[in-house]
């Protein structure tokens, strides 16, 4: 399952985000959110596997983002990728990859 999650992350276009549930649906079970969170938290290569592009179903950034710098690192990477972040939240209508 881990490699399928990382493969999915690599498909997300620049300037777009996905939700944990979206990844779960891709894997065949929307309820895999907790397992997906654990996989992302232990991502061995966040450059190749851009886990910063994953937000919750409300568009909120992760308070437990795995990198040094936490949520601020996720915000910075999203903004560098072209995603506007307001109050640690992303507009899913505008930025969600479908």
Secondary structure in CASP SS format (residue, H / E / C, confidence):
PFRMAT SS
TARGET T0000
AUTHOR 0000-0000-0000
METHOD secondary structure of the structure
MODEL  1
X C 1.00
X H 1.00
X H 1.00
X H 1.00
X H 1.00
X H 1.00
X H 1.00
X H 1.00
X H 1.00
X H 1.00
X H 1.00
X C 1.00
X C 1.00
X C 1.00
X C 1.00
X C 1.00
X E 1.00
X E 1.00
X E 1.00
X H 1.00
X H 1.00
X H 1.00
X H 1.00
X H 1.00
X H 1.00
X H 1.00
X H 1.00
X C 1.00
X C 1.00
X H 1.00
X H 1.00
X H 1.00
X H 1.00
X H 1.00
X H 1.00
X H 1.00
X H 1.00
X H 1.00
X H 1.00
X H 1.00
X H 1.00
X C 1.00
X C 1.00
X C 1.00
X C 1.00
X C 1.00
X C 1.00
X C 1.00
X C 1.00
X C 1.00
X H 1.00
X H 1.00
X H 1.00
X E 1.00
X E 1.00
X C 1.00
X C 1.00
X C 1.00
X C 1.00
X E 1.00
X C 1.00
X C 1.00
X C 1.00
X C 1.00
X C 1.00
X C 1.00
X C 1.00
X C 1.00
X C 1.00
X H 1.00
X H 1.00
X H 1.00
X H 1.00
X H 1.00
X H 1.00
X H 1.00
X H 1.00
X H 1.00
X H 1.00
X H 1.00
X C 1.00
X C 1.00
X C 1.00
X C 1.00
X C 1.00
X E 1.00
X C 1.00
X C 1.00
X E 1.00
X C 1.00
X C 1.00
X H 1.00
X H 1.00
X H 1.00
X H 1.00
X E 1.00
X C 1.00
X C 1.00
END
